[in-house]
Amino acid sequence: MSNSTLPALNERLPIDFPHTDHTSLPLPTLENVEALLEAYQLEIARPLLNADDFAPFFGERYHANCGEHVRDCHRARLQGLCALNGINISFDNIGRYCQLLGLQTEDQERRAANSRRLMRGGAL
């Protein structure tokens, strides 16, 4: 996938956030961060050197060259994207949401893989 098909990381996108305040600003909810991740086509995954934690990944648009600190650099970049799009969210909540979304994705992948194995073995 080339840069021209991915949204630029320095531009605000017209995102339909599910949770807004009385002035239509997006609230710092998990669902709003999820909407932002989808709009910018970001993935949540485990960095190679920090396999216990999840971080956002930006494809070919951005990768921190900071060794063990990739997770924190990428989470800070996500926090910046949130601010650009009107979501005032703490760094701690970015970390919590990355963990929750990463675990959710891994659980879905694990369940799908297990179902495929069961089907091949005739258990379903």
Backbone as a chain_set.jsonl record, in Angstrom:
{"seq": "MSNSTLPALNERLPIDFPHTDHTSLPLPTLENVEALLEAYQLEIARPLLNADDFAPFFGERYHANCGEHVRDCHRARLQGLCALNGINISFDNIGRYCQLLGLQTEDQERRAANSRRLMRGGAL", "coords": {"N": [[0.841, -1.162, 0.0], [0.648, 2.165, -0.894], [1.779, 5.47, 0.141], [0.012, 7.322, -0.98], [-2.524, 6.239, -0.875], [-3.222, 6.131, 1.737], [-4.524, 7.918, 4.562], [-3.154, 11.115, 5.34], [-1.045, 11.791, 8.122], [-0.971, 14.266, 9.229], [-3.245, 15.656, 8.837], [-6.528, 16.67, 9.646], [-9.323, 14.562, 9.82], [-12.631, 14.025, 8.458], [-14.386, 12.643, 10.679], [-16.993, 10.636, 11.872], [-17.721, 10.72, 14.93], [-18.877, 8.6, 17.522], [-19.444, 9.477, 20.136], [-20.036, 12.557, 21.485], [-19.707, 15.847, 22.974], [-21.879, 18.507, 24.25], [-21.168, 20.542, 22.536], [-20.467, 19.331, 20.246], [-17.896, 18.326, 20.193], [-15.596, 15.593, 20.106], [-15.631, 13.077, 22.617], [-13.276, 11.595, 24.976], [-13.459, 8.626, 24.502], [-13.314, 5.02, 24.311], [-14.599, 4.059, 22.023], [-14.557, 6.306, 20.342], [-11.803, 6.627, 19.92], [-11.366, 4.241, 18.616], [-12.849, 4.725, 16.27], [-11.262, 6.747, 15.185], [-8.851, 5.331, 14.761], [-9.725, 3.566, 12.776], [-10.451, 5.377, 10.729], [-7.968, 6.536, 10.05], [-6.702, 4.285, 9.239], [-5.116, 2.641, 10.958], [-3.27, 0.157, 12.76], [-3.44, -1.903, 15.664], [-0.978, -3.472, 17.459], [1.533, -5.741, 18.802], [4.641, -4.396, 19.654], [7.91, -5.455, 18.559], [9.989, -5.47, 20.524], [8.65, -4.97, 22.883], [6.817, -7.035, 23.845], [4.764, -7.466, 25.633], [2.976, -5.403, 25.644], [0.67, -3.374, 23.741], [0.665, -1.32, 20.777], [-0.104, 1.434, 18.575], [0.22, 1.142, 15.026], [1.429, 2.648, 12.075], [1.676, 1.932, 9.454], [3.494, 2.512, 6.479], [3.755, 5.19, 6.896], [4.811, 6.187, 9.287], [7.322, 5.314, 11.56], [8.833, 4.883, 14.583], [12.226, 5.251, 15.289], [13.446, 4.2, 17.721], [14.244, 2.045, 19.259], [13.662, 0.279, 22.152], [11.659, 1.971, 22.902], [9.624, 2.238, 21.087], [6.907, 1.608, 21.425], [5.97, 3.643, 23.227], [6.571, 5.95, 21.744], [4.928, 5.58, 19.514], [2.426, 5.509, 20.725], [2.346, 8.114, 21.688], [2.268, 9.463, 19.28], [-0.262, 8.664, 18.389], [-1.789, 9.896, 20.376], [-1.327, 12.538, 19.642], [-2.644, 12.565, 17.141], [-5.233, 12.203, 18.056], [-5.585, 14.638, 19.448], [-5.361, 16.422, 17.286], [-7.746, 15.855, 16.027], [-9.605, 16.716, 17.829], [-9.989, 15.231, 20.174], [-9.444, 15.194, 23.489], [-7.321, 13.506, 25.244], [-5.729, 11.52, 27.752], [-2.316, 10.346, 28.049], [-2.098, 7.998, 29.5], [-4.668, 6.873, 29.181], [-4.62, 6.433, 26.421], [-2.773, 4.343, 26.37], [-4.215, 2.384, 27.845], [-6.438, 2.0, 26.148], [-5.157, 1.063, 23.821], [-4.219, -1.38, 24.805], [-6.677, -2.704, 25.425], [-7.953, -2.787, 22.872], [-6.031, -4.185, 21.4], [-5.953, -6.674, 22.752], [-8.574, -7.466, 22.267], [-8.54, -7.772, 19.468], [-6.596, -9.815, 19.204], [-7.959, -11.861, 20.569], [-10.18, -12.261, 18.883], [-8.828, -13.13, 16.573], [-7.633, -15.47, 17.558], [-9.887, -17.023, 18.212], [-11.031, -17.334, 15.656], [-8.976, -18.757, 14.348], [-8.961, -21.079, 15.908], [-11.525, -22.066, 15.359], [-11.213, -22.665, 12.633], [-9.307, -24.725, 12.823], [-10.801, -26.637, 14.236], [-12.827, -27.141, 12.394], [-11.37, -28.274, 10.273], [-10.579, -30.587, 11.532], [-12.925, -31.888, 11.795], [-14.509, -31.41, 14.002], [-16.547, -29.617, 14.182]], "CA": [[0.0, 0.0, 0.0], [1.485, 3.347, -0.975], [1.36, 6.618, 0.939], [-1.075, 8.076, -1.61], [-3.819, 5.636, -0.565], [-3.447, 6.215, 3.179], [-4.712, 9.294, 5.032], [-1.971, 11.783, 5.894], [-1.085, 11.854, 9.583], [-0.963, 15.658, 9.671], [-4.507, 16.272, 8.42], [-7.743, 16.303, 10.382], [-10.258, 13.84, 8.951], [-14.054, 14.165, 8.819], [-14.755, 11.394, 11.341], [-18.287, 10.665, 12.56], [-17.479, 10.14, 16.243], [-20.129, 8.184, 18.162], [-19.689, 10.16, 21.408], [-19.64, 13.965, 21.476], [-20.299, 16.663, 24.036], [-22.948, 19.405, 23.801], [-20.657, 21.421, 21.479], [-20.112, 18.408, 19.156], [-16.509, 17.861, 20.264], [-15.536, 14.177, 20.484], [-15.213, 12.732, 23.975], [-12.164, 10.637, 24.972], [-13.972, 7.28, 24.762], [-12.722, 3.925, 23.544], [-15.253, 3.991, 20.713], [-14.073, 7.409, 19.513], [-10.435, 6.285, 19.513], [-11.524, 3.17, 17.621], [-13.272, 5.385, 15.028], [-10.091, 7.443, 14.662], [-7.951, 4.302, 14.237], [-10.292, 3.08, 11.517], [-10.384, 6.436, 9.727], [-6.573, 6.689, 9.622], [-6.245, 2.96, 8.835], [-4.033, 2.248, 11.854], [-3.384, -1.166, 13.358], [-2.923, -2.082, 17.011], [-0.213, -4.725, 17.498], [2.606, -5.778, 19.798], [5.981, -4.107, 19.124], [8.82, -6.597, 18.696], [10.77, -5.449, 21.755], [7.751, -4.82, 24.037], [5.79, -8.006, 23.479], [3.677, -7.515, 26.611], [2.086, -4.26, 25.45], [0.244, -3.07, 22.384], [0.88, 0.039, 20.304], [-0.627, 1.673, 17.229], [1.193, 1.147, 13.939], [0.991, 3.604, 11.073], [2.088, 1.489, 8.129], [4.729, 3.126, 5.979], [3.728, 6.637, 7.135], [5.595, 6.577, 10.462], [7.834, 4.296, 12.472], [9.841, 5.459, 15.464], [13.515, 4.561, 15.341], [13.894, 4.445, 19.093], [14.473, 0.789, 19.953], [12.697, -0.198, 23.137], [10.633, 2.97, 23.177], [8.7, 2.33, 19.949], [5.545, 1.617, 21.953], [5.622, 4.957, 23.758], [6.601, 6.917, 20.641], [3.745, 5.376, 18.684], [1.269, 5.929, 21.51], [2.362, 9.581, 21.694], [1.819, 9.88, 17.942], [-1.714, 8.48, 18.406], [-2.341, 10.968, 21.213], [-1.29, 13.73, 18.798], [-3.736, 12.456, 16.165], [-6.463, 12.458, 18.808], [-5.657, 16.089, 19.677], [-5.623, 17.036, 15.982], [-9.147, 15.628, 15.693], [-10.462, 17.244, 18.872], [-10.149, 14.35, 21.33], [-8.501, 15.52, 24.554], [-7.176, 12.232, 25.945], [-4.456, 11.376, 28.45], [-1.402, 9.313, 27.564], [-2.461, 6.762, 30.194], [-5.846, 6.292, 28.528], [-4.169, 5.898, 25.128], [-2.19, 3.031, 26.675], [-5.299, 1.454, 28.221], [-7.24, 1.686, 24.965], [-4.342, 0.203, 22.956], [-4.249, -2.721, 25.401], [-8.012, -3.297, 25.246], [-8.2, -3.069, 21.456], [-5.104, -5.233, 20.992], [-6.438, -7.941, 23.301], [-9.804, -7.798, 21.543], [-8.137, -8.265, 18.146], [-5.962, -11.129, 19.373], [-8.994, -12.826, 20.94], [-10.937, -12.574, 17.665], [-7.955, -13.933, 15.704], [-7.463, -16.78, 18.19], [-11.154, -17.753, 18.054], [-11.175, -17.703, 14.243], [-8.003, -19.822, 14.064], [-9.426, -22.289, 16.578], [-12.675, -22.571, 14.586], [-10.685, -23.291, 11.408], [-8.698, -26.011, 13.202], [-11.875, -27.565, 14.584], [-13.524, -27.533, 11.164], [-10.48, -29.201, 9.536], [-10.54, -31.847, 12.254], [-14.265, -32.464, 11.81], [-15.134, -31.247, 15.316], [-17.712, -28.731, 14.063]], "C": [[0.892, 1.234, 0.0], [0.913, 4.474, -0.138], [0.153, 7.325, 0.356], [-2.453, 7.491, -1.301], [-4.165, 5.703, 0.918], [-3.661, 7.672, 3.582], [-3.422, 9.85, 5.621], [-2.128, 11.924, 7.402], [-1.081, 13.289, 10.113], [-2.237, 16.402, 9.268], [-5.664, 15.758, 9.264], [-8.711, 15.651, 9.405], [-11.699, 14.092, 9.395], [-14.583, 12.845, 9.389], [-16.088, 11.586, 12.052], [-18.121, 9.957, 13.905], [-18.799, 9.779, 16.914], [-20.456, 8.928, 19.456], [-19.147, 11.587, 21.356], [-20.29, 14.697, 22.642], [-21.354, 17.603, 23.44], [-22.491, 20.391, 22.724], [-20.175, 20.622, 20.265], [-18.634, 18.037, 19.121], [-16.488, 16.398, 20.695], [-15.014, 13.997, 21.898], [-14.088, 11.691, 23.926], [-12.605, 9.218, 25.343], [-13.245, 6.258, 23.894], [-13.298, 3.886, 22.133], [-14.794, 5.117, 19.794], [-12.644, 7.164, 19.046], [-10.474, 5.181, 18.457], [-11.942, 3.75, 16.265], [-12.103, 6.11, 14.373], [-9.101, 6.447, 14.058], [-8.434, 3.792, 12.885], [-10.162, 4.122, 10.408], [-8.969, 6.618, 9.176], [-5.941, 5.373, 9.184], [-5.001, 2.536, 9.621], [-4.324, 0.882, 12.439], [-2.837, -1.126, 14.782], [-2.246, -3.447, 17.049], [0.84, -4.636, 18.595], [3.929, -5.404, 19.126], [6.914, -5.283, 19.388], [9.538, -6.619, 20.038], [9.922, -5.296, 23.015], [6.565, -5.754, 23.838], [4.638, -8.096, 24.474], [2.632, -6.426, 26.382], [1.77, -4.057, 23.982], [0.531, -1.611, 22.055], [0.208, 0.202, 18.949], [0.511, 1.63, 16.213], [0.587, 1.86, 12.741], [1.355, 3.188, 9.652], [3.378, 2.173, 7.732], [4.782, 4.627, 6.255], [4.585, 7.068, 8.304], [6.048, 5.333, 11.202], [8.961, 4.928, 13.275], [11.102, 4.611, 15.444], [14.111, 4.766, 16.724], [13.946, 3.156, 19.908], [13.353, 0.371, 20.875], [11.528, 0.753, 23.348], [9.637, 3.162, 22.021], [7.271, 2.434, 20.452], [5.143, 3.016, 22.405], [5.625, 6.033, 22.675], [5.338, 6.805, 19.788], [2.474, 5.775, 19.437], [1.196, 7.449, 21.577], [1.885, 10.127, 20.355], [0.296, 9.743, 17.835], [-2.379, 9.565, 19.25], [-2.357, 12.284, 20.433], [-2.392, 13.727, 17.742], [-5.084, 12.707, 16.834], [-6.642, 13.957, 19.012], [-5.983, 16.824, 18.379], [-7.094, 16.942, 15.61], [-10.102, 15.979, 16.838], [-10.699, 16.363, 20.074], [-9.053, 14.683, 22.34], [-8.379, 14.297, 25.457], [-5.795, 12.129, 26.579], [-3.623, 10.256, 27.828], [-1.719, 7.967, 28.218], [-3.671, 6.091, 29.551], [-5.524, 5.775, 27.138], [-3.6, 4.496, 25.351], [-3.25, 2.003, 27.018], [-6.096, 1.028, 26.987], [-6.466, 0.816, 23.985], [-4.349, -1.23, 23.481], [-5.591, -3.404, 25.149], [-8.27, -3.683, 23.798], [-7.279, -4.173, 20.941], [-5.541, -6.599, 21.482], [-7.702, -8.408, 22.594], [-9.467, -8.384, 20.176], [-7.506, -9.645, 18.245], [-6.977, -12.202, 19.734], [-9.803, -13.238, 19.718], [-10.116, -13.449, 16.728], [-7.783, -15.344, 16.25], [-8.726, -17.626, 18.019], [-11.354, -18.208, 16.614], [-10.224, -18.839, 13.88], [-8.441, -21.138, 14.695], [-10.615, -22.899, 15.829], [-12.21, -23.26, 13.313], [-10.066, -24.647, 11.724], [-9.768, -27.044, 13.517], [-12.604, -28.048, 13.339], [-12.678, -28.521, 10.359], [-10.464, -30.566, 10.212], [-11.906, -32.508, 12.353], [-14.976, -32.327, 13.143], [-16.356, -30.342, 15.271], [-18.642, -29.204, 12.972]], "O": [[1.805, 1.332, 0.82], [-0.257, 4.458, 0.246], [-0.656, 7.876, 1.102], [-3.457, 8.187, -1.452], [-5.283, 5.366, 1.31], [-3.046, 8.568, 3.004], [-2.689, 9.144, 6.314], [-3.233, 12.153, 7.895], [-1.177, 13.499, 11.322], [-2.298, 17.629, 9.349], [-5.76, 14.566, 9.555], [-8.894, 16.136, 8.289], [-11.955, 14.343, 10.573], [-15.157, 12.033, 8.663], [-16.289, 12.579, 12.751], [-18.349, 8.752, 14.014], [-19.743, 10.569, 16.881], [-21.623, 9.005, 19.839], [-17.944, 11.796, 21.2], [-21.278, 14.241, 23.218], [-21.68, 17.5, 22.258], [-23.326, 21.012, 22.066], [-19.547, 21.177, 19.363], [-18.161, 17.49, 18.125], [-17.273, 15.997, 21.555], [-14.078, 14.675, 22.322], [-13.96, 10.977, 22.931], [-12.183, 8.675, 26.364], [-12.643, 6.599, 22.876], [-12.564, 3.7, 21.163], [-14.656, 4.907, 18.588], [-12.308, 7.462, 17.9], [-9.689, 5.199, 17.508], [-11.446, 3.313, 15.227], [-11.965, 6.093, 13.15], [-8.57, 6.682, 12.972], [-7.64, 3.611, 11.961], [-9.804, 3.789, 9.278], [-8.79, 6.829, 7.976], [-4.772, 5.345, 8.798], [-3.987, 2.133, 9.052], [-5.482, 0.495, 12.595], [-1.885, -0.401, 15.068], [-2.86, -4.459, 16.713], [1.014, -3.596, 19.23], [4.307, -6.025, 18.132], [6.716, -6.026, 20.349], [9.684, -7.686, 20.635], [10.436, -5.478, 24.118], [5.433, -5.298, 23.68], [3.63, -8.741, 24.186], [1.514, -6.53, 26.885], [2.502, -4.507, 23.1], [0.629, -0.771, 22.95], [-0.025, -0.784, 18.249], [1.634, 2.036, 16.512], [-0.595, 1.706, 12.431], [1.34, 4.018, 8.742], [4.257, 2.387, 8.567], [5.758, 5.28, 5.885], [5.051, 8.207, 8.329], [5.264, 4.415, 11.442], [9.926, 5.444, 12.71], [11.038, 3.388, 15.57], [15.144, 5.417, 16.881], [13.717, 3.177, 21.118], [12.228, 0.136, 20.435], [10.51, 0.364, 23.92], [8.896, 4.144, 21.995], [6.5, 3.259, 19.961], [4.092, 3.518, 22.009], [4.778, 6.927, 22.685], [4.754, 7.813, 19.391], [1.547, 6.322, 18.84], [0.105, 8.017, 21.527], [1.18, 11.135, 20.304], [-0.364, 10.606, 17.256], [-3.424, 10.093, 18.87], [-3.304, 13.061, 20.554], [-3.004, 14.762, 17.477], [-5.966, 13.343, 16.256], [-7.726, 14.491, 18.776], [-6.794, 17.75, 18.379], [-7.633, 17.835, 14.957], [-11.269, 15.587, 16.819], [-11.525, 16.696, 20.923], [-7.871, 14.476, 22.069], [-9.221, 14.071, 26.326], [-4.808, 12.596, 26.011], [-4.145, 9.351, 27.176], [-1.622, 6.922, 27.576], [-3.693, 4.871, 29.394], [-6.098, 4.774, 26.71], [-3.913, 3.57, 24.602], [-3.196, 0.871, 26.537], [-6.39, -0.153, 26.803], [-7.045, -0.082, 23.374], [-4.468, -2.18, 22.708], [-5.633, -4.552, 24.708], [-8.752, -4.782, 23.524], [-7.697, -5.004, 20.135], [-5.508, -7.573, 20.731], [-7.881, -9.601, 22.351], [-10.053, -9.389, 19.773], [-7.835, -10.541, 17.468], [-6.874, -13.334, 19.26], [-10.084, -14.421, 19.528], [-10.639, -14.403, 16.151], [-7.788, -16.31, 15.487], [-8.639, -18.816, 17.715], [-11.793, -19.332, 16.371], [-10.614, -19.778, 13.186], [-8.307, -22.196, 14.081], [-10.696, -24.119, 15.684], [-12.737, -24.309, 12.944], [-10.27, -25.611, 10.986], [-9.655, -28.201, 13.111], [-12.96, -29.222, 13.237], [-13.206, -29.495, 9.822], [-10.348, -31.59, 9.539], [-12.029, -33.584, 12.939], [-15.943, -33.043, 13.403], [-17.127, -30.303, 16.23], [-19.676, -28.581, 12.729]]}, "num_chains": 1, "name": "protein.A"}
